[in-house]
Amino acid sequence: MLEAMLPFAVSICILSLAQAGVVGLPAAREIALLRRLRSGWWALAPAASVVGFVFGVRVLSGLADGLTYLALVAVPLLAAIALGWLMRGARPLFALFALALFALAWADRGGLAGEASGLLLDALSCVALGVIAVAVTPARLVKLAIVAMAAVDTWLVVTNLLAAPNNTLNGLAPVAHLPQLQRVVFGSAVMGYGDLFIAGLLGALLAAQLGRQRRAVLIAAGLALALDLLFFVVNQLPATVPIALTLVVLEFAAWRSRGRAADAAKV
């Protein structure tokens, strides 16, 4: 087993690049079964899930354990759905790859290969969740949901309300040394699952526009790596912020483009 002894700087950069990579994975999919569930209320879910987790863990002693085992079941299943259907280049046969990733994450738990497998499972599951969320939520409200989630995450980090619940969740291990899929870890760095989910959400929102989706990957990577420099002075950062800023940059660019087109039409 190759032990995870990477320096923090290398580890967090890899996680940041993986987060940006998630933006480029979702495919544009019509999910007919979910049409009846389409509602603007789903836009509340991303921010509400962060707040609910933080205060829920403080009040309900068993919530963190429940989330640990929910992730153990749901993450591989969602990853298989992404591989077989909801990601770019998906093929039904590829869904079996999720089993191989789970087996490696279990066999090499604590090693770099096992952590990389767990990271891939978490990332792919967030691709599936992102596509599903976009399928049931109006696009304009998805944009607001991304910004709201980053704003809430920033507030919780700045007020130091997120650290204790995160430590509780990250410290839990399922029975039989099963992989800890409730957290996103590589080397000596850890991200929250929501940090990958917001990337999947943005990627699914842009999936019908391949050019914008690819630009978003590059912008998100640059912003995330730039934000990582702040780890020289702080111990915790809201990793949702680079994804929200990526959306803001893209929206500003689109607004300027429409303005230029309107000006040209007047000439």
Secondary structure, DSSP 8 states (H G I E B T S, - for coil): --B----HHHHHHHHHHHHHHHHT-B-----GGGGGG--GGGGGHHHHHHHHHHHHHHH-TTHHHHHHHHHHHHHHHHHHHIIIIIBTT--GGGGGHHHHHHHHHHHTTTBHHHHHHHHHHHHHHHHHHHHHHHHHS-HHHHHHHHHHHHHHHHHHHHTT-SHHHHHHHHH---GGG---TTSEEETTEEE-HHHHHHHHHHHHHHTT-HHHHHHHHHHHHHHHHHHHGGGGT-S---TTHHHHHHHHHHHHHHHHHHHHHHHHHH-
